[in-house]
């Protein structure tokens, strides 16, 4: 896929002191000029978040191959990184589009030329509906949003009234789960919504959507049973939608925690529909089965390390670095990175090693843990003495990519494989 001109132009953005973590000598240089100097991660200031190029490439290949082997497409959730360069990495690896969470994110993606977008949310704001209506004038743009109530459908119709709509907006009926997040509660309600969409003059019933990740945060038997039951109900809704709709349909589920259960549940239907399509000798009316896993590109050393069914195949591609700035008592050291720098909602950072600078050769740091974060400090504690000197740098494994990237405008990418050479600066758009 050719690189969009706006993405290529990011290399010509000028760096400044407003870009935290960058060495002072980068001030005034363009990204391209700075990278041409061969910077090393050791030059960067702490606190710091860094990515690993080899791990990113490996993860993109792993998740894409995993999906393809199971008859699934991948439309990764772009909200995880809001980084067009990383979106492009997965599109180049074979992803068939991008999932996003807000209309503003959709507008950002369109500005970078992303043509196939799924909004995993409702679209009811009049200004956002007008924007999407304008984008649909381009026949190459494929856009879908979700609905979970008749009221949502009616709000969309009111917002679209009077607009020159080139074609109906594709919408997927979202099934929710008791105690979960959004989504119609139960098959009967989802069917009622589907029937209302099918009768709309400005919307097209385009499939079934859901998010099983909100049903649990562990792999207990009760949670796994709940996920399997939910996915079975999604298939019930899909069967009804097939009878109501015309043209291509989508069935989509799958975060990064229970993706094997999604593949397992969808497999019989994928096989049956493939056989029926071959027998009919046509693809009209066929179903696309789409996984939206966003965290799989980064993986982590925390939540997803513990819950992902393909943890051994994916590699953590992000690492934090923070410097010892205080050693006020035995067994306690304060680091210069905190909530403004590292994710903490799904587990605190995990200390791995100590070095003179970010990315330098480390010695292990055993028996220590981060017990709390303030805005700009991490509390590193141990039962015994902490063999740390003021000014040394602690490397940190991080948990939950979705709340890591929003704290950084530019993130250095090291070559990986033991090299701390910085080969890219990833720009985010939060």
C-alpha positions as CSV (number, residue, x, y, z in Angstrom):
1,X,0.0,0.0,0.0
2,X,1.5,3.4,-1.0
3,X,2.4,5.7,1.8
4,X,0.0,8.6,2.1
5,X,1.6,12.0,1.5
6,X,0.7,13.4,4.9
7,X,2.4,10.4,6.6
8,X,5.5,10.9,4.5
9,X,5.4,14.6,5.5
10,X,5.8,13.8,9.2
11,X,9.5,13.3,8.6
12,X,9.7,17.0,7.8
13,X,8.2,18.2,11.1
14,X,10.6,20.2,13.2
15,X,11.5,19.0,16.6
16,X,11.5,21.3,19.6
17,X,11.9,21.4,23.4
18,X,8.1,20.7,23.6
19,X,8.8,17.1,22.6
20,X,9.6,15.5,25.9
21,X,12.4,12.9,26.1
22,X,14.3,14.1,23.0
23,X,17.9,15.2,23.4
24,X,18.5,18.9,23.4
25,X,20.5,18.7,20.2
26,X,17.3,17.7,18.3
27,X,15.8,21.1,18.8
28,X,15.2,22.8,15.5
29,X,16.0,19.7,13.4
30,X,13.4,17.9,11.3
31,X,12.7,14.3,12.2
32,X,14.5,13.3,9.0
33,X,17.6,15.4,9.9
34,X,17.7,14.2,13.4
35,X,17.5,10.5,12.5
36,X,20.2,11.0,9.9
37,X,22.6,11.7,12.7
38,X,22.3,8.2,14.0
39,X,20.9,8.9,17.5
40,X,21.2,6.4,20.3
41,X,18.5,5.9,22.9
42,X,21.1,6.6,25.6
43,X,21.0,10.3,24.5
44,X,17.3,10.6,25.4
45,X,16.1,12.1,28.6
46,X,14.1,10.3,31.2
47,X,11.3,9.6,31.8
48,X,11.0,7.8,28.4
49,X,8.9,5.4,26.4
50,X,10.6,3.5,23.6
51,X,9.4,1.0,21.0
52,X,11.3,-2.0,19.5
53,X,11.2,-2.1,15.7
54,X,11.8,-5.9,15.4
55,X,9.1,-6.7,18.0
56,X,6.6,-4.5,16.2
57,X,7.3,-6.1,12.8
58,X,7.1,-9.6,14.4
59,X,3.8,-8.9,16.1
60,X,2.3,-7.4,13.0
61,X,3.2,-10.6,11.1
62,X,2.1,-12.9,13.9
63,X,-1.4,-11.4,14.4
64,X,-2.0,-11.1,10.7
65,X,-1.0,-14.7,10.0
66,X,-3.0,-15.9,13.0
67,X,-6.2,-14.3,11.6
68,X,-5.6,-15.5,8.0
69,X,-5.1,-19.1,9.2
70,X,-8.6,-18.9,10.8
71,X,-10.5,-17.2,8.0
72,X,-10.6,-13.9,9.8
73,X,-9.7,-10.4,8.6
74,X,-7.9,-8.0,10.8
75,X,-9.1,-4.4,11.3
76,X,-6.9,-3.4,14.3
77,X,-8.2,-0.8,16.7
78,X,-6.3,2.3,15.9
79,X,-7.2,4.1,19.2
80,X,-4.5,2.0,20.9
81,X,-1.7,4.0,19.4
82,X,-3.3,6.9,17.4
83,X,-0.1,6.6,15.4
84,X,-0.5,6.7,11.6
85,X,3.0,5.1,11.1
86,X,1.9,2.1,13.1
87,X,-1.5,1.9,11.4
88,X,0.4,1.8,8.1
89,X,2.6,-1.0,9.4
90,X,-0.4,-3.2,9.9
91,X,-2.1,-2.2,6.7
92,X,1.1,-3.1,4.8
93,X,1.1,-6.4,6.7
94,X,-2.4,-7.2,5.3
95,X,-4.9,-5.6,7.6
96,X,-8.0,-4.7,5.6
97,X,-8.8,-1.5,7.4
98,X,-8.8,0.3,10.7
99,X,-11.2,0.3,13.7
100,X,-11.6,3.6,15.6
101,X,-13.6,4.8,18.6
102,X,-14.6,8.4,18.1
103,X,-15.5,10.6,15.1
104,X,-12.5,12.7,15.8
105,X,-10.3,9.7,15.3
106,X,-12.1,8.8,12.1
107,X,-11.3,12.3,10.8
108,X,-7.7,11.9,11.7
109,X,-7.5,8.6,9.9
110,X,-9.2,10.0,6.8
111,X,-6.6,12.8,6.8
112,X,-4.0,10.1,6.4
113,X,-5.8,8.4,3.6
114,X,-7.2,5.4,5.5
115,X,-10.1,4.3,3.2
116,X,-11.7,1.4,5.1
117,X,-12.8,2.4,8.6
118,X,-15.0,0.9,11.2
119,X,-16.3,3.1,14.0
120,X,-16.8,0.8,17.0
121,X,-19.3,3.2,18.4
122,X,-22.5,5.0,17.6
123,X,-22.4,8.0,15.3
124,X,-25.1,10.5,16.3
125,X,-23.4,14.0,16.5
126,X,-24.8,16.0,13.6
127,X,-21.4,17.5,12.7
128,X,-19.9,14.0,12.6
129,X,-22.7,12.7,10.5
130,X,-22.2,15.5,8.0
131,X,-18.5,14.8,7.9
132,X,-19.1,11.1,7.1
133,X,-21.7,12.0,4.5
134,X,-19.2,14.1,2.7
135,X,-16.5,11.4,2.8
136,X,-18.9,8.9,1.3
137,X,-18.8,10.9,-1.9
138,X,-15.6,9.1,-2.6
139,X,-16.5,5.7,-3.9
140,X,-13.2,4.2,-2.5
141,X,-14.2,5.0,1.1
142,X,-15.8,2.2,3.1
143,X,-17.2,3.3,6.4
144,X,-19.3,1.5,9.0
145,X,-20.6,2.5,12.5
146,X,-22.5,0.6,15.2
147,X,-26.0,1.0,16.6
148,X,-27.4,-0.6,19.7
149,X,-30.9,0.8,20.0
150,X,-33.9,2.1,18.0
151,X,-33.2,5.5,19.6
152,X,-29.7,5.5,18.1
153,X,-31.2,4.8,14.6
154,X,-33.6,7.6,15.0
155,X,-30.9,10.0,16.1
156,X,-28.9,9.1,13.0
157,X,-31.8,9.7,10.8
158,X,-32.5,13.1,12.4
159,X,-28.8,14.1,12.0
160,X,-28.8,13.1,8.3
161,X,-32.0,14.8,7.4
162,X,-31.4,17.4,4.7
163,X,-27.9,16.3,3.9
164,X,-26.9,15.2,0.4
165,X,-26.0,11.6,1.3
166,X,-24.3,9.9,-1.6
167,X,-25.2,6.5,-0.3
168,X,-26.7,5.0,2.9
169,X,-24.3,4.7,5.9
170,X,-23.5,1.1,6.7
171,X,-24.3,0.2,10.3
172,X,-23.7,-3.0,12.3
173,X,-26.1,-4.0,15.1
174,X,-24.1,-4.2,18.3
175,X,-25.0,-6.9,20.8
176,X,-24.1,-6.2,24.4
177,X,-23.8,-8.4,27.4
178,X,-25.3,-8.1,30.9
179,X,-23.0,-5.9,33.0
180,X,-20.9,-5.2,29.9
181,X,-20.5,-1.9,28.0
182,X,-22.7,-0.7,25.1
183,X,-24.8,-3.0,22.9
184,X,-28.4,-4.1,22.7
185,X,-29.1,-6.3,25.8
186,X,-30.2,-9.7,24.4
187,X,-30.9,-11.2,21.1
188,X,-34.5,-10.1,21.0
189,X,-33.6,-6.4,21.4
190,X,-30.8,-6.7,18.8
191,X,-33.2,-8.2,16.3
192,X,-35.6,-5.2,17.0
193,X,-32.8,-2.8,16.2
194,X,-31.9,-4.8,13.1
195,X,-35.4,-4.6,11.8
196,X,-35.5,-0.9,12.4
197,X,-32.2,-0.4,10.5
198,X,-33.5,-2.5,7.6
199,X,-36.4,-0.1,7.3
200,X,-34.3,3.1,7.3
201,X,-34.0,5.0,4.0
202,X,-30.5,6.4,5.0
203,X,-28.9,3.5,6.7
204,X,-27.9,0.0,5.4
205,X,-28.0,-3.0,7.7
206,X,-24.4,-4.3,7.2
207,X,-23.8,-6.9,9.9
208,X,-23.3,-7.7,13.6
209,X,-20.8,-6.4,16.0
210,X,-19.7,-7.0,19.6
211,X,-17.0,-6.7,22.2
212,X,-16.5,-9.7,24.4
213,X,-13.6,-8.1,26.3
214,X,-15.9,-6.2,28.6
215,X,-17.3,-9.4,30.0
216,X,-14.2,-10.2,32.1
217,X,-10.6,-9.5,33.0
218,X,-9.3,-13.0,33.6
219,X,-9.5,-16.6,32.3
220,X,-11.6,-18.1,35.0
221,X,-14.1,-20.8,33.9
222,X,-17.0,-18.4,34.6
223,X,-15.6,-15.7,32.4
224,X,-14.7,-18.0,29.5
225,X,-18.2,-19.5,29.7
226,X,-19.7,-16.0,29.6
227,X,-17.7,-15.1,26.5
228,X,-18.6,-18.3,24.7
229,X,-22.3,-17.7,25.5
230,X,-22.1,-14.2,24.3
231,X,-20.4,-15.2,21.0
232,X,-23.1,-17.8,20.4
233,X,-25.7,-15.1,20.8
234,X,-23.9,-12.9,18.3
235,X,-24.2,-15.7,15.8
236,X,-28.0,-15.9,16.5
237,X,-28.2,-12.2,15.7
238,X,-26.2,-12.7,12.5
239,X,-28.6,-15.3,11.2
240,X,-31.5,-12.9,11.6
241,X,-29.5,-10.1,10.0
242,X,-28.7,-12.3,7.0
243,X,-32.5,-12.7,6.4
244,X,-33.1,-8.9,6.6
245,X,-30.1,-7.5,4.7
246,X,-28.8,-7.5,1.2
247,X,-25.2,-7.4,0.0
248,X,-22.0,-8.0,1.9
249,X,-22.2,-8.4,5.7
250,X,-19.7,-8.2,8.5
251,X,-19.5,-10.1,11.8
252,X,-16.9,-8.5,14.1
253,X,-15.7,-9.3,17.6
254,X,-12.3,-9.8,19.2
255,X,-10.2,-7.7,21.4
256,X,-6.8,-9.0,22.4
257,X,-7.8,-11.1,25.4
258,X,-10.1,-13.8,24.2
259,X,-9.4,-13.9,20.4
260,X,-9.1,-17.7,20.3
261,X,-12.6,-18.0,21.7
262,X,-13.8,-15.7,18.9
263,X,-12.1,-17.8,16.3
264,X,-13.4,-21.0,17.9
265,X,-17.0,-19.7,18.0
266,X,-17.0,-18.3,14.4
267,X,-15.2,-21.3,12.8
268,X,-18.2,-23.5,12.0
269,X,-20.1,-20.5,10.5
270,X,-17.1,-19.4,8.5
271,X,-16.7,-22.9,7.1
272,X,-20.5,-23.3,6.3
273,X,-20.8,-20.0,4.6
274,X,-17.6,-20.6,2.6
275,X,-19.0,-23.9,1.4
276,X,-22.4,-22.3,0.5
277,X,-20.6,-19.5,-1.4
278,X,-18.6,-22.0,-3.4
279,X,-21.7,-24.1,-4.2
280,X,-23.5,-20.9,-5.4
281,X,-20.6,-19.9,-7.5
282,X,-20.7,-16.3,-6.3
283,X,-19.6,-14.1,-3.5
284,X,-22.6,-11.8,-3.4
285,X,-24.1,-11.7,0.1
286,X,-21.1,-13.3,1.6
287,X,-19.9,-12.5,5.2
288,X,-16.6,-11.0,6.3
289,X,-15.5,-12.1,9.7
290,X,-13.3,-9.4,11.3
291,X,-11.1,-9.4,14.4
292,X,-10.3,-5.9,15.8
293,X,-7.4,-6.7,18.2
294,X,-5.4,-3.5,18.8
295,X,-3.1,-4.3,21.6
296,X,-1.6,-7.3,19.8
297,X,0.8,-5.0,17.9
298,X,2.5,-3.8,21.1
299,X,1.6,-6.6,23.5
300,X,2.9,-5.9,27.0
301,X,4.6,-7.2,30.2
302,X,1.5,-7.0,32.2
303,X,-2.2,-7.5,31.5
304,X,-2.0,-9.0,28.0
305,X,1.1,-11.0,28.9
306,X,-1.1,-12.7,31.5
307,X,-4.3,-13.1,29.5
308,X,-3.5,-13.3,25.8
309,X,-3.8,-16.9,24.4
310,X,-0.9,-16.1,22.0
311,X,1.4,-14.5,24.6
312,X,4.3,-16.8,23.6
313,X,4.0,-15.8,20.0
314,X,3.8,-12.0,20.6
315,X,6.6,-10.0,22.1
316,X,6.4,-6.9,24.2
317,X,7.3,-4.0,21.9
318,X,7.3,-1.1,24.4
319,X,9.5,-0.3,27.3
320,X,9.7,2.5,29.9
321,X,12.8,4.1,31.4
322,X,13.0,6.2,34.5
323,X,15.9,7.5,36.5
324,X,16.6,7.2,40.2
325,X,16.3,10.7,41.7
326,X,16.0,9.9,45.4
327,X,17.0,7.1,47.8
328,X,15.5,8.5,51.0
329,X,15.5,5.3,53.1
330,X,16.6,1.7,52.8
331,X,14.5,-0.4,50.5
332,X,13.0,2.7,48.8
333,X,14.0,4.6,45.6
334,X,12.0,7.2,43.8
335,X,12.1,7.3,40.0
336,X,11.4,10.3,37.8
337,X,8.5,8.7,35.8
338,X,4.9,8.5,36.9
339,X,1.3,8.6,35.8
340,X,2.0,11.3,33.2
341,X,4.5,9.0,31.5
342,X,3.5,5.3,32.0
343,X,0.2,3.3,32.0
344,X,-1.1,2.2,35.4
345,X,-4.8,1.3,35.0
346,X,-4.1,-2.4,34.3
347,X,-1.1,-2.9,36.5
348,X,1.9,-0.9,37.6
349,X,5.3,-0.9,35.7
350,X,7.5,-3.9,36.3
351,X,11.3,-3.2,36.9
352,X,13.6,-5.3,34.8
353,X,17.1,-4.0,35.0
354,X,19.4,-1.1,35.8
355,X,21.8,0.7,33.5
356,X,23.7,4.0,33.2
357,X,21.4,5.2,30.5
358,X,18.3,4.2,28.5
359,X,19.0,1.2,26.3
360,X,22.5,0.6,27.7
361,X,23.6,-2.8,28.9
362,X,21.7,-3.7,32.1
363,X,22.3,-5.6,35.3
364,X,19.3,-7.5,36.7
365,X,17.1,-5.8,39.3
366,X,15.7,-8.7,41.4
367,X,13.4,-8.5,44.4
368,X,12.1,-5.0,43.6
369,X,8.7,-3.8,42.5
370,X,6.9,-0.5,41.7
371,X,4.3,-0.1,44.4
372,X,2.8,3.2,43.5
373,X,2.9,6.1,41.0
374,X,2.4,9.8,41.6
375,X,2.1,12.3,38.7
376,X,5.9,12.3,38.2
377,X,7.4,9.7,40.5
378,X,7.4,5.9,40.8
379,X,8.0,4.2,44.2
380,X,10.4,1.4,43.8
381,X,10.6,-0.8,46.9
382,X,12.3,-3.9,48.1
383,X,12.3,-5.9,51.3
384,X,16.1,-5.7,51.5
385,X,18.7,-3.1,50.4
386,X,18.2,-1.6,46.9
387,X,21.6,-1.6,45.1
388,X,20.9,1.5,43.1
389,X,22.8,4.7,42.7
390,X,21.3,8.2,42.2
391,X,21.2,8.9,38.5
392,X,21.0,5.2,37.4
393,X,18.2,4.3,35.0
394,X,15.7,1.5,35.6
395,X,14.0,-0.2,32.6
396,X,10.3,-0.9,33.1
397,X,8.0,-3.4,31.6
398,X,4.6,-1.8,31.0
399,X,1.0,-3.0,31.0
400,X,-1.9,-2.0,28.7
401,X,-0.7,-0.3,25.5
402,X,-4.1,1.5,25.2
403,X,-3.1,4.0,28.0
404,X,0.6,4.3,27.2
405,X,0.7,6.2,23.9
406,X,-1.6,9.0,24.9
407,X,1.1,10.4,27.2
408,X,3.6,10.9,24.3
409,X,3.6,13.0,21.2
410,X,6.8,11.5,19.8
411,X,8.1,8.0,20.7
412,X,11.5,6.8,19.7
413,X,11.8,3.4,18.0
414,X,15.0,1.4,18.5
415,X,16.3,-1.0,15.9
416,X,16.0,-3.9,18.4
417,X,18.0,-7.1,18.7
418,X,20.3,-5.6,21.2
419,X,20.8,-2.3,19.2
420,X,19.8,1.0,20.9
421,X,20.1,2.9,17.6
422,X,16.9,5.0,17.1
423,X,15.5,4.4,13.6
424,X,12.2,6.3,13.8
425,X,10.2,8.7,15.9
426,X,6.5,7.7,16.0
427,X,4.1,10.6,16.0
428,X,0.8,10.2,17.9
429,X,-2.4,12.2,17.4
430,X,-4.4,12.2,20.6
